[in-house]
Structures are given as C-alpha cells and as structure tokens.
Amino acid sequence: MRPVILFLFLASLVGAQSPSAERFENEVRPLLAGNCYSCHSEKAGKKKGGLLLDSFEGIRKGGRSGPLYSAGKPDESLLWQVLTHEHEMRMPPKQKLGAGAIASVRLWIAEGAELPAQLAATGEAMHWAFQPRRPVVAEDGALATIDDLLDAAQERRNVEASPRADPGTLLRRVTWRLTGLPPTRDELAKFLADPDQTAFTSVVDRLLASPRYAEQMARHWLDLARYADSNGADENHCMSQAWRYRDWVVQAFAKDLSYDQFLMQQLAGDLLPEKDSAADTIDQHIATGFLVLGPKMLAEQDKEKLKYDLVDEQMDVLFRTALGFSTSCARCHDHKFDPVTQEDYYALAGVFASTKSLSHTNFVSQWMERDVGPRARVLELAAWRGAAAEAAKKEKHAMEAADLEARRLLASRFADYLLAAEKTRAAVLTLEAEHASNGNLIADRSMWGDARTVVARTGSSGLQFAEFRFERAGRFELELRAAAEESRPVRVLLDGREIAAAALGAVTGSWLPLGQRWSSLGEVELAAGEHVLRMERDGSFPHVDKLRLVPKIDERAAWPALTPEGLESVALRAAVDALEVAAEVKEAPLSLWVGWRAQPEAVLAEAHAASKNPLAVALAAPAPRDAMEFAGRLQTLGLAAMQRAEPAQFGFDAKRDAALGLVAGPEGLFWLQAGELESLWPETRRATVLAERLEVKAVQGRRPEALPVGMVVEALPRKPLPVLARGNHLTPDGEAQPLGAPAALSGLVPSGPFAAAEDGRLALARWMIDARHPLTARVMVNRVWLWLFGEGLVRTPSDFGSKGDRPELPELLDTLAERFVRCGWSVRQLVREIVLTEAWQRSALPTENAFATDPENATFAHMRPFRLAAEEVRDGLLLTSGVLDVKPFGRSLALESGVIVTNDQSGNLANYDSLRRSLWLPVVRNAMYEMFSIFDYVDANGPLDRRGQSVQPQQMLFFLNSAMVREAAAKLAEASLAAAATDSAREDFIALGILHRRPLDSERLTLAGLRARVRAEGRDEKAAWAAVAQVLFASNEWLHVD
Amino acid sequence: MWTDAVHHPLASRRDVLAAGALGFGSLALRGVLAAEAGRPLPIPARAKRVIFLFMHGGPSQVDTFDWKPRLQADDGKPFPGERPRVVFAKTEALMASPFKFAQHGQSGAWVSSLFPEVAKVVDHLCFIKSLHGTNPAHGGALLALHTGSDTFVRPSMGAWISYGLGTENKDLPGFVSICPTLGHGGVANWSNAFLPAEHQGIPLGHAAVKAKDVRFAFASGGDTPLQEAEMEALRVLNGSHRARNFHDPALAARMASMETAFRLQDAGAKVLDLSGESASTLASYGVDTAKTENFGRQCLMARRFAEAGVRFIQCTHSYKWDQHESLKGLHTSNAAEVDLPIAGLISDLAARDLLKDTLVLWAGEFGRTPTRQGGMGDAAGRDHNPHGFTVFMAGGGVKAGTSFGATDDWGWFATENKVHVHDLHATMLHLLGLEHEVLTFRHAGRDFRLTDVAGHVVKEILA
C-alpha cells in the first residue's frame, strides 16, 4: 500500500469532469428534463420564448428574453430569477420548484455554469454509459493501472485489502478461470517450488497460449450468443450446422481476433471483402451464424409475425450482448427508461428485415443454410447444382414415364392378375408375425392398425426371439416381410437347424409399414408333420410383419388351374399381398372385391347405400354376373383413371382417386416399389432412362470442389420499415423509417441515416465498433472483468441503461475500456493485464476491516469465491480421473437439420456419452442435458450473461449417486493404488489431484475412518479408496474455488 | 441473469439460507419465515395447490363438453361465419360430432359419451366454455398456456406459483411435472426462466417414460450403507473447511442442502411408492387396468404429491389428442385412457377433503375446429382451434356444478363471457391468494408477470 503517493497521483489526474459540469449532469439536467422540457425542448416540439433546454446550444444561447445565466453570478442570472419567482416571468409558471432544486441551480451557476464536455447535442444522451469515456491518465499521458485505481478506491473508503492468496489456491484459481479445468499434480508441484510473481506470469502465459483458454473464453461468449444445436421453441429441430459457429468462436479466441473485428464479422461477415484464402472467407460468413442461432417459432402460421419476431430476437441479442442495452421495449412504445424511440427501433429493425435469415416460410419454416465460400465458387456450385437438378429431373421424368407405361401394361391385365392372385393366395401359407406361438417380441398395432401389426423389440439387449409352429409338407420358398431403418440381421432356425445366419439384414428405408419389404430365405424342404420356425437376435429386432411359405414352382402341378401365361411373378406377388391386406383392412382398395367374393349382393348394396366407397356405385348396377365380369369392371375403371391421372390435374375426384388406388396406390393390386417396377419397363423406355442416367453421372463427374454448408445470413435489398403501432404488423403507422442507429447515441458516433450505398448491417457494425462508441468497449471489458472476478464493475452486465447498475468505480471501467481500444481490442491482453494484478491474486478471505467497510466488496479488496460451472464440474471429474479427451472441434449432434431432437413421445436423440470436453457436447434447447441443468446451465434460449450459482439438493444427489462421479472416483482410486504404496501416500495422491493440497492430519483421520467403514461393509480396497475420492469430489472445497 | 442472492455473498446470507438450507423453494413474495409465522395473505387463498391435467394435442370441445345442436343440424354445410385470419391448415365443411351428448348430475352438465366416468363427477366441475388464445400451432399454444407467452421464454405458471407461495414441504420441490412432453417447447413449459432456480419444475420422467418408471434425477443409484459413511465423512470435512472459510456463505447453504438431498431421496421415493394404496383406491384410478394404468398412476401420484405439500403438480397425457383425422376412433381411445383416472382423482380428493383447497385444472393447449379435415366418415378429423375451447376446473374455490362462457352456435369462436388464457392464469393465481398484478419479478430492468400486461380475474366462477 502506498497511500501518500497514491493521493498525489490522484490529485494529478486529468480528464475528470469539473464540479460544475458534474452538478449540471447530476442535478440540474434532471430537473430541467422533469419540469421544463414540456415547453422548451425539441423532443416536445415546443420552443416557448425561443428557448430550447434539451440542447447545449439552447442552454448557452438562452431564449428571446436573453441569456439564461451569467457564469459565477447567480443573482444576476435570469434562470435563477425566474426559478425563484422573483422575476415577473415565473418558471415553472404553475408551481415553483423546491428549495433544494433551486439551490442546485444556484450552486451550478456559482461554480461557473459549466456544461459537460463533448456531449451529444441532443440533450438526451446524458446517462453515464452514453457519455464518452473518461479514463484516468497520469501527467505523462499513460493510463492508470488497475491496481493504482483499486488501491485508490480502497484508500478512499478506508478498506484494507487482503494479501496475496497462497500459491496452491492461486494456481487453482488461475487454471480454473482461464481454462475451465483444474491444474494437474505436475503443474502444482512446479508452481509450489517457485511461486513468485515471475513464475506466476509464466503460468499465465502458458495458460493463455493453451487451446483450453480459447475454449473457456468461447464458452462465455457462446452463453451470450445463446448458442445451441437445436432450435427449441415450438419445433425442436436439430441445427446441424450450428457447430461451425461455435468452432469459429473458439478459433477467434485462439488467435486473439481483435474484438472489433470479432463483432464486425458476426454482424456483417458476409458483406466484408473476401480474404486471400478461401478458408478465411468462409470463416467470415460462418461468423454470421450469430444472427441465425436464435430460437424460432417455426410452426407459427402468421408468417409476417414470425419475421418480425425474428428481427426482434436478433436485435435484442445483439444490443444486449454487444452494447449492454435492450431495444425490445421500443418495439411497441418509446423506451420508458432509455433513449430509444419507436422510430429508432424500426430504423434498426429495417437493417435486420433487409437480411435473409430464413430460407423459407412454408408450413414449418426453415432457417438459412447455404453454401459458404468465395462468391465465385458459390456461384459455380450453384450453377452446377442447377445442372445436376435438371439432369436428375429429366431422369426422374423418364423413370416416371417408364413406370407409368409399365403400370398401364399391368393394368391392362388387371382382371387376369386379380383372379390369378386369388388362386395363388389359397396355396400360400401366411403367418402373421404377431401370432408367434412363443417369444418375447412386442406387437405394435399403433402404426396402421391390425393389418400392419409388426413385432419388434427396440432399445433392448439380450436375446430376442419368436417361434412359429405350423404344419406343411413339400418344397417351399420361405419369405419374410420386415421394415428396418438400420441393419439388424436375425438368425433363422427351422426345427432347430440354422437356415440363415443373418436374414433381414437389409436396410429398407424406414421402420414404418411403408418401409416393409419381402425378402426370400431360399428353399426349404418340409416333411409331413409339425415344424418350428424360429427367428432370434441378440439385441434389437427389425420390424417384422409376416412370414410366408410359397410352394415351389414344380409343386404347382398339384395346384388347381394355375396362373395364365405371361403374368410377371413380381406383379403377381404384389397382387397376392394386396388381397391379404384387403382381407384385413376395411378401407383397402380391394376390400370391396374381397367382401363381394364372400357375400356378393349384400356387400355391394351396403357399400352403395353408405356411398363410402365411390366405386360401389359404378360396380353395383347392374349386379355383376360373375367374378370375371366384376374383375373386368375394376380393370376398366382403373385404366380409365390412369388415362386421366396426369400430374397437372389437381382437384378432388373421389371416384377417380379410388379407381387409381386400385391399380397404383399403396395397397392397390400392384403396390410395387420403384426397383420392382423397373423390371417391367418396356425396352424403349428403359433406353431413355439409361441415357438420362448417363447424363446424371456425367454431371456428377463435373462437380466443383465442395463448400461447407453454413447457418448464415444473406443480404436482401434494403427494406425500410414503418413504425408498427403497438408493435403489431397489422397496424403500420406512417412513413418507412430510414435505416440508422439510435439518434440519442449518434451524437457521439455520428451515423445519421445509413448511406444507401452500403448494406445496413455493415453500417451498423461500423458504428458499433467505432473507437468513440461509449458502450462497446465498456460492455466488453466489464464482461471480461466479470468472467475473471466473478462480479462486474457494472453488476448488470447486459444492462448499462438507466435501470441498470451504476458502477462504483467508473474511472476503472473507463480506463480499462480506453486501454482495450488502444491495445487494438485484444481480449487476451486484457485478460493478461487483469490476472497479473495484485488485486486478482488476493486471498478470498476478507480482512476484518473489509468485512465492515466494504461488505459488498465493491473495491475488490479480496477475491470472490466461485462455484464451478456445470461444464467445469464434468470436465474436472474427467480430467482428474485421467479420462478427459481434449480433441477439439466438429459436429456435436449427428442429426440432419430438420430432424426433431426431442419430440413428444420418443424422448431425446442427443447423445452425451462422450469423454470430450463439455464444450463439444450438444446443447439441446428445451431439453438441456440433465447434469448441465442441475448445475445452472438450464437455458440457451437467450443471452446468458452469467451462470447461476445455485445451491440445490439435486447437485448433492449428483455427487452421491451419479455414475459419472462414481466412475471418476473409481478411476482415481485405481490410479492411487497403482501410484502409491502407503495409505498416506495414497491420500496425498487423491487429495493433490482433487483439492491440490495434502490432507490435514484431522482429515486423514476422517478418511481412514471412512475406509474402515467401507471395508467393514465387506468391500475391497478399491472401493475404500473410491469412497475417499468420491467424498473429496463431493466436498465443498472442490466445488467452491477461492 | 440470476438475481438470487448467491452472487453477493456477504450481503445476502439470509437469502442463501432460504434457498439452500431450507432446500426447495425460498419465498420471494412473503419469505419463508413470514409464511411460517402465519402472516395473513393479502387476499384470502381458496386453494393451496394446483393439479393440472394436461391433454396434449388439443381435445375437441365440440366432441366432449361443448354441446352444439346447431352443429349436428348443419353437418356437411359450409361454415357461415368468417374464418380466422390465421389458420393452421385448411378445413372443409362443418362436421357433426360423432358422439352422443347427454346431461348429467344435478347441474345437468352436457357431457359426450367419451367421458362416462367424468360425467359421474360433473357436479364437482366448473366448465369454462369460452377459453381462447391466439396461436394455432402446438408449440406456441403450449408455451402460451404454460407460461403466458408464445414469443419469449418466460417462467412457467408452476414456477410462478412456487415463487409466490413457497413450499409446504422442505424435502420436496414446489413444482413437479409427471411425464411431461419434450416436444412443443419441452423444458420451456416447466422452466423457471429468470425466476430463482429452486422454482424450476422438476420433471419426473418424460412422455416416453412409463409412469411406473419415473424417479427424481439422481435420487437413487447410490449404495445406501456406503452413502451413509460418505455423508458422515463429508459432514466432518465440510465442517472443518467451513470453519477455515467463514467468508463464503454458500458453504453453509451447501452443507444444509446435503441434508435436504438425503431427505429428498427418502421423501421422493415415498411419494412415488404406491404399494401402500388399497386395491380399491388403485382400482378407482384405473391403475389395475392396462388401458388406464399409466395415466391413473400419474393421477394417483398427483394426489400423493398434493398430500405431501407440493404446490403445483402437472400430469401430462402426451400428444395424443391431435386428431386431424380419424377423430372418432382416436378420441374414443384417448378418452378411455384418462376418463376413469380423472374421475378417480376428483372423487378421491373429495373423499379425503383435499378438493376444498386443491384446484384441479383439465385443459388442452387448444380445441378443434367444428369443420372437417382429413377423410370422410371414420377417417374424418378436425384442425386446431385456439379461438374457443373448453376447459374445466374443480375444487380450490371455484363454483362447483357450473358452466361459464359460450362459443358460437357451431363452437368455433368464444363469443359470450370470453376468457383469455391470461384470464385463466389471473384467476388461478387469485384462487391461490396471489394477485396477478402484484406477483412480479424484476428482470432485465423491468417487472415481469405471468399475465404480462393483460389478464382479468374471472370473478363469476369464484365460489
């Protein structure tokens, strides 16, 4: 402590306001605003007596009655006279001001009637945070240091600061704070051997150079950027490209990208000149993911409202995060507390409305995802995509034409197929999978009703099986129908003998009934008597629907009147299926046929009467004589429907649709999959398709080098917005507002309306990162201070407005901000400067004096203890138990964009089973990882400027019961058994790893007692030591770092 | 973001103790100590707790409780009025309800054939047939119903109630949600948002977990004898650490929270264990029948949580009610899963004299259009309709055996005595002794409420 020197130092400071100007700011201006503006301000549009009081020019000039004051001479000043009602002109006319207020004006004039320097002309921008910085500068021009300013503040308040923390505590503190991880035993030993300031400096430099530092800083920023891997809101879709933004943030901190550029790229990176390397250009674009990451009500059907909500969200996050104030109130009305008018809001909103963040607003909207890279390459890729799409379209059309012709050919023999299928079906043995005679599979009838009931068992381990008993003799083809989205081969046994080791292994496309496919297991020979067919698998089962035994062809001699010549077997098989479905499903296209075969007249009459089946009318009268005629009529209807089934013909025609369903619909007579139909294409059509396929292949061969797909924005033509009355887009009010920055702030950083030639985002970004901007640097240095000290100089880090906290040490905030800007906005240098101060290295234990004189620790006379954040708890457990995987970067949630991560029935698709740092785990909105949420990382829906430090019982349950803690403790126990031979050496090993100190003697006794109890429970040595480790992990000392 | 006082250690020891040492639920509005000292509430509370039976998907009002003879008569005719500006999807002509309606009880309430058991307890119920919101999509409507906002993340009503009333049981959370949905807002529907963390809804499982398998997170899995030994060692270690570090009040709070955690394991397990319930009770909730077992169990747990002093208990019948098609069959099967459990819960609460101070709310996120969607006949369904739908309440100070408000002749728009979702919230808070305009929380520079800047207490339904 250097009290005398400091006092002199402070006396020599320049740059602070004069007392008179301070008084104007603190006392006079508020009373002018409160009592006089209604008649004398531009804001009110009234200039009575020619006097304007909301501009300095007006105050200096006075009104028509002459100047307001004569500096230093209150009695001669008009202002004093009218306020005291001594003059014939009395102000305010109705009610004289209070004596205190009038006294303030007198003092202000007496002290020289000075006005604050360099202030905005608008008279509104007077709140401290909107004023220019007033750094403390010594006579030699150097900026004051943090320690000087804090020492001086402690001096002023008579606070006695705490001494430097002990080396172990200091190493723990600096390692946790800068990297989010604890120090290792080796790092500890090295520092304890030489703990002076020089050694500490080299520890800090080592940590700042570590990739872990960038990850830790990125975690703070990602909280502010409401980073997540899923949309949240109403439709929790995976944002599969969000991770690129996260990785960009980490890279930015790793290379210490200057903070002004860091902001610029996030707001307008897509508009900046391209860099020399494609990778750098791509990075600039990726940074704009910041604007796209927010939660969106994708299913909002009022799409205009959705767009305005999105703009509001973008503005809110940007302004709260980068500038420390919120614009959102002004969406509906002028901001009540801060100088943001509704006009200001829509002038800014125009900037974001002129930005494309949604790729479409169809039924469920979709955020922007596009190719990212140098413009020329993006265009080249787009052109190629166009060509590829065109070629694919042609191929598709050729295939459709071929399919259609094949279907027509089939349909022209509809009646033959129908009658043949009926006979064939009678000879086939079909077994429904759910009618197994034994097994542990579960029947699921929920999908499409009983006819498509499947058996399956998912998500289970252990042996799953189903057995079927039947009687048949002869040679058969054995077929199974199942759906599978992933390969789940099953073993098939017939009468105990394996006939297939891995049947049904093919992926059919989906688990749904539509994905069901038949597959043949080959020929089986059955002796007379009962047989048992068994399917089994160790683990989850495919979704099995049916089993079928089809008599082999040479057995067909035994069949009655076989199929007519020329029928394709693939189509016939489909027809047999269709009849099977129709026998069970009332609404199936052929149900009318099946019903009529069973009960001719009754069925048609009933169907006709109810008119439920539009075909019934056509078929009922006159009543068909026989099956042949009935089948023929169906064929006629189907063919006619096909003639009219051109894709362009939309519109509802129930009869046409029903008739078409007979021949081509799902569960119609020819429900053939694409590949199956292909075998029936006429040759000329096949040639056309092949030619188109060659073209597709040729185009594929010309594919330009790939570019990443990013979640980024794109500029749109400028779209100024009118003010919306009450924020409602249905009630626009007046002219469109020219794009621009809030008027009240633009006095300090001139912007005016943004130039038409420049994109609004670019102009806004330039305005924001102007070195003169009063908020940008202040807000960021305050954040870094908060990250390192656990409390900000302004305690409402995202609210520097008039309702926010007013800093106790504004000179420190301004000096830091000034240095930040002068040092090229380097975050790493700022961090280094702060942690190397005496103040940051102080013990967390307050002096007795500080308890009394500065109970809130506003002068940072001692360190604040902090509770580990959720990620730190997890990463610390993994690192300390030796299993942490520090591999950085890459995708976290291996799902496509648009896949719903959490839905109503199936739970959560995110996977947290990983040993990587928590930063790389998926962040799922509205279903945060349980362990994160228990430790206060609950919500990634909006900017999070500090983590909660709650004390909740679930946290303790996590330490007592979770597998994560138990496994970490077990690993550490194993390591201690291997590393040390005596009890006390093992205690040291574990305690040094967790607490970074050796146990006290009393603690050794407690831990020995614990081990004894564990052994008394009959547990082994490892369990005893694991209990020791678990208890230390669960201790307050681990979770609360000084 | 977090305004609970743990950030300002020296200044806020009392608050820390309230949050931590007492376990769940410190009291914002009145303070634990004041409430325990029996300080009178500003307005008389009729209810002490809420059980919310949430029918996710949107049950149709015109097929359940809102009987519309005109709709039956106009089957197949076009809807004569103006349709909403924003609709979820296109719908066709008017469609009569396929269910039979009849009047029940002394009150003569109309109930369709879907709810034969609920029909037996209608004299306990107070129907609101004019509820309305704005958002016709599930996500927005769920969030609006649960949090009052379909635009921003706001605290759930359960969190507000826990914040306003604190807890009656220090060993259990103030707000639990049994088998909640993870879709359509997920956690945001039971989150504390900016309210202190202890008011967060504690989920028990989720929609994909069977009610019989739910548990409190991490409340089991430990090894009991070992755990006792570990707790003992922790007490000693933390005690001596605390003595060396008097400056950090969070340490004392955490020591106390360890004890709470230990009690929660026990208290939570006891509530979830239904083995002490009689066979007849289990049967009255349908726990003994496959169809009703899952929701019956939820309802029975809700009663047990209510008895244990939890303030807000939500049971979710997840995402079953969204019948864009096949409404007849699927509404029938949905209702069959919940009908007996709901009636069982209400009868049981009444029999145990719990209904007088327990407010039961039955609601979906919206109703359905009187017009047809999807196929014809059995395949027909209805679209979403936030403009007029029916909910019912029971107990907790509402007028039993009554019905309030009405929709138009076809049941699309609320027309008479309209009740907005904000009004429903204001009324619920009022019944709990909380004025919705007074129950505020300062966040980001302004005071927030569950009802934003709207909401009126529906005085007419107060008993």
Boltz contact constraints between the chains, C-beta under 6 A:
constraints:
  - contact:
      token1: [A, 234]
      token2: [B, 137]
      max_distance: 6.0
  - contact:
      token1: [A, 234]
      token2: [B, 139]
      max_distance: 6.0
  - contact:
      token1: [A, 234]
      token2: [B, 140]
      max_distance: 6.0
  - contact:
      token1: [A, 234]
      token2: [B, 184]
      max_distance: 6.0
  - contact:
      token1: [A, 297]
      token2: [B, 140]
      max_distance: 6.0
  - contact:
      token1: [A, 299]
      token2: [B, 137]
      max_distance: 6.0
  - contact:
      token1: [A, 299]
      token2: [B, 139]
      max_distance: 6.0
  - contact:
      token1: [A, 301]
      token2: [B, 86]
      max_distance: 6.0
  - contact:
      token1: [A, 301]
      token2: [B, 88]
      max_distance: 6.0
  - contact:
      token1: [A, 301]
      token2: [B, 136]
      max_distance: 6.0
  - contact:
      token1: [A, 302]
      token2: [B, 86]
      max_distance: 6.0
  - contact:
      token1: [A, 309]
      token2: [B, 151]
      max_distance: 6.0
  - contact:
      token1: [A, 612]
      token2: [B, 377]
      max_distance: 6.0
  - contact:
      token1: [A, 799]
      token2: [B, 445]
      max_distance: 6.0
  - contact:
      token1: [A, 803]
      token2: [B, 445]
      max_distance: 6.0
  - contact:
      token1: [A, 845]
      token2: [B, 247]
      max_distance: 6.0
  - contact:
      token1: [A, 846]
      token2: [B, 247]
      max_distance: 6.0
  - contact:
      token1: [A, 855]
      token2: [B, 10]
      max_distance: 6.0
  - contact:
      token1: [A, 856]
      token2: [B, 11]
      max_distance: 6.0
  - contact:
      token1: [A, 865]
      token2: [B, 248]
      max_distance: 6.0
  - contact:
      token1: [A, 902]
      token2: [B, 182]
      max_distance: 6.0
  - contact:
      token1: [A, 902]
      token2: [B, 186]
      max_distance: 6.0
  - contact:
      token1: [A, 903]
      token2: [B, 183]
      max_distance: 6.0
  - contact:
      token1: [A, 904]
      token2: [B, 181]
      max_distance: 6.0
  - contact:
      token1: [A, 904]
      token2: [B, 183]
      max_distance: 6.0
  - contact:
      token1: [A, 904]
      token2: [B, 207]
      max_distance: 6.0
  - contact:
      token1: [A, 904]
      token2: [B, 318]
      max_distance: 6.0
  - contact:
      token1: [A, 904]
      token2: [B, 319]
      max_distance: 6.0
  - contact:
      token1: [A, 905]
      token2: [B, 207]
      max_distance: 6.0
  - contact:
      token1: [A, 905]
      token2: [B, 208]
      max_distance: 6.0
  - contact:
      token1: [A, 906]
      token2: [B, 208]
      max_distance: 6.0
  - contact:
      token1: [A, 907]
      token2: [B, 206]
      max_distance: 6.0
  - contact:
      token1: [A, 907]
      token2: [B, 208]
      max_distance: 6.0
  - contact:
      token1: [A, 926]
      token2: [B, 185]
      max_distance: 6.0
  - contact:
      token1: [A, 926]
      token2: [B, 186]
      max_distance: 6.0
  - contact:
      token1: [A, 926]
      token2: [B, 187]
      max_distance: 6.0
  - contact:
      token1: [A, 926]
      token2: [B, 188]
      max_distance: 6.0
  - contact:
      token1: [A, 927]
      token2: [B, 182]
      max_distance: 6.0
  - contact:
      token1: [A, 927]
      token2: [B, 186]
      max_distance: 6.0
  - contact:
      token1: [A, 927]
      token2: [B, 187]
      max_distance: 6.0
  - contact:
      token1: [A, 930]
      token2: [B, 217]
      max_distance: 6.0
  - contact:
      token1: [A, 941]
      token2: [B, 153]
      max_distance: 6.0
  - contact:
      token1: [A, 944]
      token2: [B, 1]
      max_distance: 6.0
  - contact:
      token1: [A, 945]
      token2: [B, 1]
      max_distance: 6.0
  - contact:
      token1: [A, 946]
      token2: [B, 1]
      max_distance: 6.0
  - contact:
      token1: [A, 948]
      token2: [B, 2]
      max_distance: 6.0
  - contact:
      token1: [A, 948]
      token2: [B, 197]
      max_distance: 6.0
  - contact:
      token1: [A, 949]
      token2: [B, 6]
      max_distance: 6.0
  - contact:
      token1: [A, 950]
      token2: [B, 197]
      max_distance: 6.0
  - contact:
      token1: [A, 951]
      token2: [B, 20]
      max_distance: 6.0
  - contact:
      token1: [A, 951]
      token2: [B, 250]
      max_distance: 6.0
  - contact:
      token1: [A, 951]
      token2: [B, 253]
      max_distance: 6.0
  - contact:
      token1: [A, 951]
      token2: [B, 254]
      max_distance: 6.0
  - contact:
      token1: [A, 951]
      token2: [B, 257]
      max_distance: 6.0
  - contact:
      token1: [A, 953]
      token2: [B, 23]
      max_distance: 6.0
  - contact:
      token1: [A, 953]
      token2: [B, 257]
      max_distance: 6.0
  - contact:
      token1: [A, 953]
      token2: [B, 260]
      max_distance: 6.0
  - contact:
      token1: [A, 953]
      token2: [B, 261]
      max_distance: 6.0
  - contact:
      token1: [A, 953]
      token2: [B, 264]
      max_distance: 6.0
  - contact:
      token1: [A, 956]
      token2: [B, 257]
      max_distance: 6.0
  - contact:
      token1: [A, 956]
      token2: [B, 258]
      max_distance: 6.0
  - contact:
      token1: [A, 956]
      token2: [B, 261]
      max_distance: 6.0
  - contact:
      token1: [A, 957]
      token2: [B, 218]
      max_distance: 6.0
  - contact:
      token1: [A, 957]
      token2: [B, 219]
      max_distance: 6.0
  - contact:
      token1: [A, 957]
      token2: [B, 261]
      max_distance: 6.0
  - contact:
      token1: [A, 958]
      token2: [B, 218]
      max_distance: 6.0
  - contact:
      token1: [A, 960]
      token2: [B, 222]
      max_distance: 6.0
  - contact:
      token1: [A, 960]
      token2: [B, 227]
      max_distance: 6.0
  - contact:
      token1: [A, 961]
      token2: [B, 218]
      max_distance: 6.0
  - contact:
      token1: [A, 961]
      token2: [B, 221]
      max_distance: 6.0
  - contact:
      token1: [A, 961]
      token2: [B, 222]
      max_distance: 6.0
  - contact:
      token1: [A, 962]
      token2: [B, 218]
      max_distance: 6.0
  - contact:
      token1: [A, 1006]
      token2: [B, 233]
      max_distance: 6.0
  - contact:
      token1: [A, 1006]
      token2: [B, 236]
      max_distance: 6.0
  - contact:
      token1: [A, 1010]
      token2: [B, 229]
      max_distance: 6.0
  - contact:
      token1: [A, 1010]
      token2: [B, 233]
      max_distance: 6.0
  - contact:
      token1: [A, 1013]
      token2: [B, 229]
      max_distance: 6.0
  - contact:
      token1: [A, 1017]
      token2: [B, 225]
      max_distance: 6.0
  - contact:
      token1: [A, 1027]
      token2: [B, 230]
      max_distance: 6.0
  - contact:
      token1: [A, 1031]
      token2: [B, 230]
      max_distance: 6.0
  - contact:
      token1: [A, 1031]
      token2: [B, 233]
      max_distance: 6.0
  - contact:
      token1: [A, 1031]
      token2: [B, 234]
      max_distance: 6.0
  - contact:
      token1: [A, 1034]
      token2: [B, 234]
      max_distance: 6.0
  - contact:
      token1: [A, 1035]
      token2: [B, 237]
      max_distance: 6.0
  - contact:
      token1: [A, 1036]
      token2: [B, 238]
      max_distance: 6.0
  - contact:
      token1: [A, 1036]
      token2: [B, 241]
      max_distance: 6.0
  - contact:
      token1: [A, 1036]
      token2: [B, 251]
      max_distance: 6.0
  - contact:
      token1: [A, 1036]
      token2: [B, 254]
      max_distance: 6.0
  - contact:
      token1: [A, 1037]
      token2: [B, 241]
      max_distance: 6.0
